[in-house]
Amino acid sequence: MKLIVNYCRRPGPLYVRVRKAIVDGAIGERVLYAASLDGWDQMEWGAHWHDMFRFFEGEADPIWVMGQVRCTGAKRGYGHVIEEHSVAYGELTGGARFLLEGGKPHVGKTAIRIIGTLGLLEINRDGTVVLTNSDGRHVIFEGSLNPGHEPSRVQGFE
């Protein structure tokens, strides 16, 4: 039996560029991936961010994961109840950790922060990627985070 999962973000130019910066050592060893899901939940969008963490880390597997969910039943999306807020925290093989919040955005415009021993990559909700390291602070990509997939444009998101 084969299982096919639609993790469609991997070939996107933004994510390929971020992976290249990581592979090239632009931020050193990754310490923490910190991300938030603005208006989305862990089950629908969270799986995609977890997949991106693995992709950026060269297919690293999770060693351990723990989480917390606040779900009163008041919020619905895709025909089912979704959480008002959730947190997933874990570690990947190689030592990088991840912290993913669902339902609430981080302060500012950043969707994912990748903190390394030598620098920082910020993937912003507007599709820009900013690299900060000993060479300074530079925009290394301008595009779209996920064209056509904003919550307000997806059918069935309530």
Stockholm file with secondary structure:
# STOCKHOLM 1.0

chainA/1-158         MKLIVNYCRRPGPLYVRVRKAIVDGAIGERVLYAASLDGWDQMEWGAHWHDMFRFFEGEADPIWVMGQVRCTGAKRGYGHVIEEHSVAYGELTGGARFLLEGGKPHVGKTAIRIIGTLGLLEINRDGTVVLTNSDGRHVIFEGSLNPGHEPSRVQGFE
#=GR chainA/1-158 SS CCCCCCCTTTTSHHHHHHHHHHHTTTTCSEEEEEEEETTCCIIIIIHHHHHHHHHHTTSCCEEEEEEEEECCSCCEETTEECCSEEEEEEEETTSCEEEEEESSCCSSSEEEEEEESSEEEEEETTSEEEEEETTEEEEEEESCSSTTCCGGGSTTCC
#=GC SS_cons         CCCCCCCTTTTSHHHHHHHHHHHTTTTCSEEEEEEEETTCCIIIIIHHHHHHHHHHTTSCCEEEEEEEEECCSCCEETTEECCSEEEEEEEETTSCEEEEEESSCCSSSEEEEEEESSEEEEEETTSEEEEEETTEEEEEEESCSSTTCCGGGSTTCC
//
